[in-house]
Amino acid sequence: MAERPYTLLSCSMSIDGYIDGASESRLLLSNELDLDRVDRVRAGVDAILVGATTVRNDNPRLLVRDPGLRRQRCERSLPEHPTKVTVTQGGCLDPSSPFFADDGAAKVVYGSSQAVAQLRHRLGRRTEVVDAGDPVRMRHLSEDLHARGVRRLMVEGGGAVHTQFLAEDLADELQLVVAPFFVGETGARRFVGEARFPWHPGHRARLASTEQLGDVVLLRYALSGRYDAGASGSP
Ligand SMILES: NC(=O)c1ccc[n+]([C@@H]2O[C@H](COP(=O)([O-])OP(=O)(O)OC[C@H]3O[C@@H](n4cnc5c(N)ncnc54)[C@H](OP(=O)(O)O)[C@@H]3O)[C@@H](O)[C@H]2O)c1
């Protein structure tokens, strides 16, 4: 079997398991301490993956914020920012969104075969568009990233992408942050959707550590034998 990168899933959710509210506006689940931690985790990876809905709804920049961390990456002969990666079935991505900004980060878009021509036309040469087949399988995507030199992959959501990585047993670690409030709206997105997961009452995941960061708590789960305790981004 082809190799895949060390893969850590990162997510923040409400006490009742929602990763966003039902309204248009983005729900802030993190706090400053946690955002700094996430920045350190980002600085330690080669690529960051989010689903196309997250690109459309959240307009994430997915950059390393701290200049010191960026400098350290350069000293290690790494690019200033990890490669940004997204995946789409329908190909509806706006080239003017912050994901595609001219910010020094490499960009890779995995598109279904039917969407590739349109994506290449729309996104231009600065974004690598990969024909990922139909249907797009996250295992194939992970293996392709490994073949491109990605050894550490951070998956930042949303729910559809996390569900696939977990259900297909492609994650080595889960970093789950719980914010101290409820969302309580059934129309809102939950951390994962319906699926058969490798971890269930008869096969519990290993809780590797917990850490309080102000008013949120970080839970780190070891999901594979490759779990790397040093990947937390904690000081
Ligand atoms: N709290 C957090 O930590 C956090 C982090 C990230 C996101 N979020 C929230 O999560 C919400 C979005 O989550 P979501 O589950 O709706 O969407 P998502 O996982 O961000 O993206 C889903 C989309 O990605 C593409 N996709 C996923 N799997 C694919 C596959 N196998 N093949 C081809 N395309 C695939 C499809 O794009 P197309 O529709 O283009 O075909 C699909 O509609 C947002 O509201 C955001 O605010 C929260």
The ligand as a Gaussian input file, in Angstrom:
#p B3LYP/6-31G(d) Opt

LIG

0 1
 N      -15.017000      24.531000      14.292000
 C      -14.096000      24.136000      13.456000
 O      -13.007000      23.714000      13.881000
 C      -14.344000      24.198000      12.002000
 C      -13.294000      24.001000      11.102000
 C      -13.574000      24.039000       9.742000
 C      -14.865000      24.266000       9.303000
 N      -15.865000      24.479000      10.189000
 C      -17.243000      24.680000       9.745000
 O      -17.637000      23.547000       9.012000
 C      -18.614000      23.940000       8.077000
 C      -18.363000      23.215000       6.778000
 O      -18.355000      21.840000       7.014000
 P      -19.008000      20.869000       5.961000
 O      -18.982000      19.509000       6.536000
 O      -20.319000      21.421000       5.545000
 O      -18.068000      20.991000       4.705000
 P      -16.496000      20.759000       4.423000
 O      -16.068000      19.457000       5.011000
 O      -15.737000      21.982000       4.757000
 O      -16.540000      20.669000       2.843000
 C      -17.406000      19.774000       2.189000
 C      -17.193000      19.944000       0.716000
 O      -15.865000      19.523000       0.383000
 C      -15.888000      18.815000      -0.844000
 N      -15.654000      17.397000      -0.569000
 C      -15.605000      16.767000       0.631000
 N      -15.342000      15.465000       0.450000
 C      -15.212000      15.279000      -0.889000
 C      -14.937000      14.156000      -1.702000
 N      -14.712000      12.931000      -1.180000
 N      -14.895000      14.328000      -3.024000
 C      -15.091000      15.542000      -3.582000
 N      -15.362000      16.661000      -2.870000
 C      -15.413000      16.511000      -1.540000
 C      -17.287000      19.034000      -1.422000
 O      -17.181000      20.278000      -2.092000
 P      -18.143000      20.815000      -3.259000
 O      -19.416000      21.187000      -2.545000
 O      -17.414000      22.003000      -3.803000
 O      -18.324000      19.719000      -4.249000
 C      -18.108000      19.126000      -0.159000
 O      -19.359000      19.739000      -0.359000
 C      -18.483000      25.428000       7.898000
 O      -19.694000      26.023000       8.299000
 C      -17.366000      25.839000       8.803000
 O      -17.660000      26.999000       9.532000
 C      -15.635000      24.455000      11.535000

